Amino acid sequence: MKKELPFQAGDLLRAVKDVRDHLRGSKKLTLRVTRVALPAPAAALDAQEILHIRQHLNVSQPVFARMLNVPEITAVSWEKGRRHPSGAALRLLHIARHHPDVLLHT
C-alpha cells in the first residue's frame, strides 16, 4: 500500500525559485557533505603472517576459512604462499590480527 504524499505547492515554488536563482548566479545551492577519515589501504600479508593469525586464533584451516567466509583451499593457499589475499579479505585478516575476538563472536 503506497502512502499518498500531500502536494505542497509552496515547497515546489520555492525549489523552482532556488534553481532559477542558482542559474542566474544570485544563489548558491549546496549539498550536505560529510567528511570521514578513511584508513590507509591494508598492507600485504605474507604466508607466515597469515599462519600466525590462524594459530593465534587456535583454529584449524577449515575453521579459519569458515570464519573468514572463504573457501578452505583459498585459506590454505594463502598460508602456503601460492596466493595472496587482497581487498576485503586482506582488510578482514588485519582485523583478525589486531582484534581476533571479533571473529569469535557470532
Secondary structure in CASP SS format (residue, H / E / C, confidence):
PFRMAT SS
TARGET T0000
AUTHOR 0000-0000-0000
METHOD secondary structure of the structure
MODEL  1
M C 1.00
K C 1.00
K C 1.00
E C 1.00
L C 1.00
P C 1.00
F C 1.00
Q C 1.00
A H 1.00
G H 1.00
D H 1.00
L H 1.00
L H 1.00
R H 1.00
A H 1.00
V H 1.00
K H 1.00
D H 1.00
V H 1.00
R H 1.00
D H 1.00
H H 1.00
L H 1.00
R H 1.00
G C 1.00
S C 1.00
K C 1.00
K C 1.00
L C 1.00
T C 1.00
L C 1.00
R C 1.00
V C 1.00
T C 1.00
R C 1.00
V C 1.00
A C 1.00
L C 1.00
P C 1.00
A C 1.00
P C 1.00
A C 1.00
A C 1.00
A C 1.00
L C 1.00
D C 1.00
A H 1.00
Q H 1.00
E H 1.00
I H 1.00
L H 1.00
H H 1.00
I H 1.00
R H 1.00
Q H 1.00
H H 1.00
L H 1.00
N C 1.00
V C 1.00
S C 1.00
Q H 1.00
P H 1.00
V H 1.00
F H 1.00
A H 1.00
R H 1.00
M H 1.00
L H 1.00
N C 1.00
V C 1.00
P C 1.00
E H 1.00
I H 1.00
T H 1.00
A H 1.00
V H 1.00
S H 1.00
W H 1.00
E H 1.00
K H 1.00
G C 1.00
R C 1.00
R C 1.00
H C 1.00
P C 1.00
S C 1.00
G H 1.00
A H 1.00
A H 1.00
L H 1.00
R H 1.00
L H 1.00
L H 1.00
H H 1.00
I H 1.00
A H 1.00
R H 1.00
H H 1.00
H C 1.00
P C 1.00
D H 1.00
V H 1.00
L H 1.00
L H 1.00
H C 1.00
T C 1.00
END
